[in-house]
Amino acid sequence: MSWLPVVSQLKSLVQVISGDAEGARRTQKEFVETCPVVSQVTSLVHAVKGDKKKARETQKKFGATMGSVVDSIPVVGHAKGAIHYACGDKKGGHNAMNAASRTTATVAGGAVGFMAGGPVGTYVGGLAGGQAYDETATAIAS
């Protein structure tokens, strides 16, 4: 979540307050390399300064982060997983399918929880849905 504006800065603030200045630096470094727009400016600055390697690395980190975000969107992540499988990328297919399916289970659990217990039920149901998915996926993989 370090790629999200505000969330990243709050995370860094908590890290600094708790005495983890190095962790706060890492969080902000990750932010400037993976946040949409900010990462593109960072890459451009590296390229203008002549450091093509750092510019390329920033683009790769940004792409990987956005790929993970897309993987976790139900239906979209499932379609991406199917494309990975069709192209022979079994690992990429598994990653996308698992991320999208886990999100689906979490959202379904949250919806059921909301019907049963309102906002608190949403939280508990979402946790339960995600946990149930994790346990099922682990059992199947074993």
Backbone as numpy.savetxt, mean C-alpha at the origin, in Angstrom:
# Nx Ny Nz CAx CAy CAz Cx Cy Cz
2.04 3.52 4.13 1.23 4.71 4.13 2.09 5.99 4.13
3.38 5.80 4.07 4.26 6.97 4.08 4.17 7.79 2.80
3.48 7.29 1.79 3.34 8.03 0.54 2.19 9.03 0.61
1.36 8.94 1.64 0.21 9.85 1.75 0.59 11.16 2.42
0.27 12.30 1.77 0.52 13.59 2.41 -0.26 13.68 3.72
0.23 14.39 4.65 -0.32 14.60 5.99 -0.08 13.36 6.86
-0.49 12.17 6.40 -0.26 10.94 7.16 1.24 10.76 7.38
2.01 10.96 6.33 3.46 10.83 6.43 4.05 11.82 7.43
3.58 13.05 7.36 4.11 14.08 8.25 3.71 13.82 9.71
2.49 13.35 9.92 2.07 13.00 11.28 2.89 11.82 11.82
3.12 10.84 10.96 3.94 9.69 11.35 5.34 10.15 11.76
5.93 11.04 10.96 7.27 11.56 11.28 7.27 12.33 12.59
6.23 13.11 12.81 6.13 13.88 14.05 6.10 12.95 15.26
5.30 11.91 15.18 5.23 10.93 16.28 6.59 10.26 16.47
7.27 9.95 15.37 8.59 9.32 15.48 9.58 10.25 16.16
9.59 11.53 15.79 10.51 12.49 16.41 10.20 12.66 17.89
8.91 12.80 18.22 8.51 12.99 19.62 8.92 11.78 20.47
8.84 10.59 19.87 9.19 9.39 20.63 10.69 9.09 20.58
11.48 10.00 20.00 12.93 9.86 20.01 13.52 9.12 18.82
12.72 8.85 17.79 13.21 8.12 16.63 13.41 9.08 15.45
14.42 9.93 15.57 14.70 10.92 14.52 15.10 10.25 13.21
15.83 9.15 13.29 16.24 8.44 12.08 15.02 7.84 11.37
14.09 7.29 12.13 12.85 6.76 11.55 12.05 7.86 10.86
12.03 9.05 11.47 11.32 10.19 10.87 11.98 10.59 9.55
13.31 10.57 9.50 14.02 10.88 8.25 13.70 9.85 7.16
13.67 8.57 7.55 13.34 7.51 6.58 11.92 7.67 6.05
11.00 8.02 6.94 9.61 8.22 6.53 9.51 9.36 5.51
10.20 10.46 5.77 10.14 11.59 4.85 10.87 11.30 3.54
11.93 10.52 3.61 12.63 10.12 2.38 11.70 9.26 1.53
11.01 8.33 2.18 10.05 7.49 1.47 8.92 8.35 0.88
8.49 9.36 1.61 7.43 10.25 1.13 7.85 10.96 -0.16
9.04 11.56 -0.17 9.46 12.31 -1.36 9.76 11.41 -2.54
9.96 10.11 -2.29 10.24 9.17 -3.37 9.01 8.41 -3.86
7.91 8.44 -3.10 6.75 7.63 -3.47 5.43 8.39 -3.58
5.34 9.58 -3.05 4.10 10.35 -3.11 3.86 10.85 -4.54
2.64 10.66 -5.07 2.36 11.21 -6.40 2.66 12.71 -6.41
3.09 13.24 -7.48 3.50 14.63 -7.71 4.83 14.92 -7.02
4.90 14.73 -5.70 6.15 15.02 -4.98 7.28 14.14 -5.52
7.01 12.87 -5.74 8.05 11.97 -6.26 8.47 12.36 -7.67
7.52 12.86 -8.45 7.85 13.25 -9.82 8.73 14.51 -9.83
8.46 15.41 -8.91 9.32 16.60 -8.76 10.70 16.17 -8.29
10.74 15.25 -7.33 12.02 14.74 -6.83 12.83 14.11 -7.96
12.17 13.30 -8.77 12.84 12.65 -9.90 13.35 13.69 -10.89
12.53 14.68 -11.18 12.92 15.74 -12.11 14.14 16.50 -11.59
14.16 16.81 -10.31 15.30 17.52 -9.71 16.57 16.68 -9.87
16.47 15.39 -9.60 17.64 14.50 -9.78 18.11 14.53 -11.23
17.16 14.44 -12.17 17.51 14.43 -13.59 18.17 15.74 -14.02
17.63 16.86 -13.57 18.18 18.17 -13.93 19.59 18.32 -13.36
19.81 17.77 -12.17 21.14 17.84 -11.56 22.11 16.84 -12.21
21.60 16.03 -13.14 22.46 15.09 -13.84 22.56 13.71 -13.21
21.79 13.48 -12.15 21.84 12.17 -11.48 20.71 11.30 -12.01
20.93 10.76 -13.20 19.90 9.95 -13.87 19.59 8.67 -13.08
20.60 8.13 -12.41 20.40 6.91 -11.64 19.38 7.13 -10.51
19.56 8.22 -9.76 18.62 8.53 -8.67 17.24 8.86 -9.22
17.19 9.54 -10.35 15.91 9.86 -10.98 15.17 8.57 -11.33
15.88 7.62 -11.91 15.29 6.34 -12.29 14.85 5.54 -11.06
15.69 5.53 -10.01 15.35 4.83 -8.77 14.08 5.39 -8.15
13.94 6.72 -8.18 12.73 7.36 -7.65 11.51 6.92 -8.44
11.64 6.87 -9.76 10.52 6.43 -10.60 10.15 4.97 -10.30
11.16 4.13 -10.09 10.89 2.72 -9.79 10.18 2.57 -8.45
10.62 3.32 -7.44 9.97 3.25 -6.12 8.53 3.74 -6.19
8.32 4.83 -6.93 6.97 5.35 -7.10 6.09 4.32 -7.81
6.61 3.73 -8.88 5.84 2.72 -9.62 5.48 1.52 -8.77
6.42 1.06 -7.96 6.15 -0.08 -7.09 5.07 0.25 -6.06
5.15 1.46 -5.49 4.16 1.87 -4.50 2.77 1.96 -5.13
2.68 2.59 -6.27 1.37 2.73 -6.93 0.85 1.36 -7.39
1.76 0.48 -7.78 1.35 -0.88 -8.14 0.72 -1.59 -6.96
1.29 -1.41 -5.79 0.73 -2.02 -4.57 -0.63 -1.43 -4.23
-0.78 -0.13 -4.43 -2.06 0.52 -4.16 -3.12 -0.05 -5.10
-2.80 -0.15 -6.38 -3.74 -0.70 -7.36 -4.07 -2.15 -7.03
-3.07 -2.92 -6.61 -3.29 -4.32 -6.25 -4.39 -4.45 -5.19
-4.46 -3.53 -4.26 -5.38 -3.66 -3.14 -6.80 -3.17 -3.43
-7.07 -2.69 -4.63 -8.42 -2.24 -4.97 -9.21 -3.43 -5.53
-10.31 -3.79 -4.86 -11.10 -4.92 -5.35 -11.52 -4.71 -6.81
-11.62 -5.76 -7.54 -11.93 -5.84 -8.96 -10.74 -5.36 -9.80
-10.25 -4.16 -9.55 -9.09 -3.64 -10.28 -7.86 -4.52 -10.00
-7.63 -4.80 -8.74 -6.51 -5.67 -8.36 -6.68 -7.08 -8.90
-7.93 -7.56 -8.90 -8.18 -8.90 -9.45 -7.88 -8.91 -10.96
-8.30 -7.88 -11.66 -8.02 -7.80 -13.11 -6.51 -7.72 -13.34
-5.82 -6.92 -12.52 -4.36 -6.81 -12.65 -3.70 -8.16 -12.39
-4.20 -8.87 -11.39 -3.67 -10.20 -11.10 -3.86 -11.15 -12.27
-5.04 -11.10 -12.90 -5.30 -11.95 -14.06 -4.34 -11.63 -15.20
-4.05 -10.36 -15.39 -3.10 -9.95 -16.44 -1.70 -10.48 -16.12
-1.31 -10.37 -14.84 0.00 -10.93 -14.44 0.06 -12.42 -14.76
-0.99 -13.15 -14.38 -1.02 -14.59 -14.66 -0.94 -14.85 -16.16
-1.71 -14.09 -16.95 -1.73 -14.28 -18.41 -0.36 -14.03 -19.02
0.42 -13.15 -18.39 1.77 -12.84 -18.90 2.84 -13.76 -18.31
2.41 -14.74 -17.51 3.36 -15.69 -16.94 4.00 -15.23 -15.64
3.53 -14.12 -15.07 4.08 -13.60 -13.82 3.24 -14.11 -12.65
3.56 -15.32 -12.22 2.79 -15.97 -11.16 2.86 -15.19 -9.84
4.06 -14.74 -9.48 4.24 -14.01 -8.22 3.44 -12.70 -8.22
3.53 -11.95 -9.31 2.77 -10.71 -9.42 1.27 -10.97 -9.38
0.84 -12.07 -10.01 -0.57 -12.45 -9.99 -1.04 -12.78 -8.59
-0.24 -13.56 -7.87 -0.59 -13.90 -6.48 -0.66 -12.65 -5.61
0.33 -11.77 -5.75 0.35 -10.55 -4.93 -0.90 -9.71 -5.16
-1.24 -9.48 -6.43 -2.41 -8.65 -6.75 -3.70 -9.32 -6.28
-3.85 -10.60 -6.56 -5.07 -11.32 -6.17 -5.24 -11.34 -4.65
-4.15 -11.61 -3.93 -4.22 -11.64 -2.46 -4.56 -10.27 -1.89
-3.93 -9.23 -2.39 -4.20 -7.88 -1.86 -5.65 -7.47 -2.13
-6.13 -7.71 -3.35 -7.51 -7.34 -3.69 -8.51 -8.17 -2.90
-8.23 -9.45 -2.74 -9.15 -10.33 -2.00 -9.18 -9.98 -0.52
-8.02 -9.61 0.04 -7.99 -9.22 1.46 -8.80 -7.95 1.68
-8.67 -6.99 0.77 -9.46 -5.77 0.89 -10.94 -6.09 0.80
-11.31 -6.98 -0.12 -12.71 -7.37 -0.27 -13.23 -7.98 1.03
-12.46 -8.87 1.64 -12.87 -9.51 2.90 -13.00 -8.48 4.02
-12.07 -7.53 4.06 -12.11 -6.50 5.10 -13.34 -5.61 4.94
-13.62 -5.20 3.71 -14.79 -4.35 3.45 -16.08 -5.11 3.74
-16.15 -6.38 3.33 -17.34 -7.19 3.60 -17.55 -7.34 5.10
-16.48 -7.62 5.82 -16.58 -7.72 7.28 -17.04 -6.42 7.91
-16.52 -5.32 7.40 -16.94 -4.01 7.90 -18.41 -3.73 7.64
-18.90 -4.13 6.47 -20.31 -3.91 6.13 -21.22 -4.73 7.04
-20.86 -6.00 7.25 -21.65 -6.85 8.14 -21.59 -6.30 9.57
-20.40 -5.89 9.98 -20.24 -5.31 11.31 -21.06 -4.05 11.50
-21.15 -3.23 10.46 -21.95 -2.00 10.56 -23.42 -2.33 10.78
-23.91 -3.32 10.05 -25.32 -3.71 10.21 -25.59 -4.25 11.60
-24.59 -4.90 12.17 -24.77 -5.50 13.49 -24.51 -4.52 14.64
-23.58 -3.58 14.43 -23.20 -2.75 15.57 -22.82 -1.32 15.26
-23.24 -0.80 14.12 -22.94 0.59 13.80 -21.46 0.82 13.57
-20.98 2.03 13.87 -19.57 2.37 13.60 -18.56 1.46 14.31
-18.83 1.10 15.55 -17.92 0.21 16.26 -17.93 -1.16 15.60
-19.11 -1.61 15.18 -19.22 -2.89 14.49 -18.46 -2.89 13.17
-18.43 -1.73 12.50 -17.67 -1.63 11.26 -16.20 -1.91 11.51
-15.67 -1.30 12.54 -14.26 -1.49 12.89 -13.97 -2.95 13.23
-14.78 -3.51 14.11 -14.57 -4.90 14.55 -14.78 -5.86 13.38
-15.82 -5.63 12.60 -16.09 -6.50 11.45 -14.99 -6.44 10.41
-14.46 -5.24 10.17 -13.36 -5.10 9.22 -12.12 -5.85 9.67
-11.81 -5.72 10.95 -10.67 -6.47 11.51 -10.90 -7.98 11.38
-12.12 -8.41 11.70 -12.43 -9.83 11.65 -12.36 -10.35 10.21
-12.86 -9.57 9.27 -12.81 -9.98 7.86 -11.38 -10.13 7.37
-10.54 -9.16 7.69 -9.13 -9.23 7.30 -8.42 -10.40 7.96
-8.69 -10.62 9.24 -8.07 -11.72 9.97 -8.52 -13.06 9.39
-9.81 -13.17 9.10 -10.33 -14.42 8.53 -9.67 -14.71 7.18
-9.50 -13.66 6.37 -8.84 -13.85 5.08 -7.40 -14.32 5.29
-6.68 -13.65 6.18 -5.28 -14.01 6.43 -5.14 -15.47 6.88
-6.00 -15.88 7.79 -5.93 -17.25 8.30 -6.28 -18.27 7.21
-7.28 -17.94 6.40 -7.67 -18.84 5.31 -6.56 -18.95 4.28
-5.99 -17.80 3.90 -4.91 -17.81 2.90 -3.69 -18.58 3.42
-3.38 -18.42 4.69 -2.26 -19.14 5.29 -2.52 -20.64 5.31
-3.74 -21.04 5.66 -4.09 -22.46 5.70 -4.01 -23.08 4.31
-4.46 -22.36 3.30 -4.43 -22.86 1.93 -2.98 -22.98 1.44
-2.16 -22.00 1.80 -0.76 -21.99 1.34 0.08 -23.06 2.02
-0.35 -23.50 3.18 0.44 -24.49 3.96 0.31 -25.87 3.44
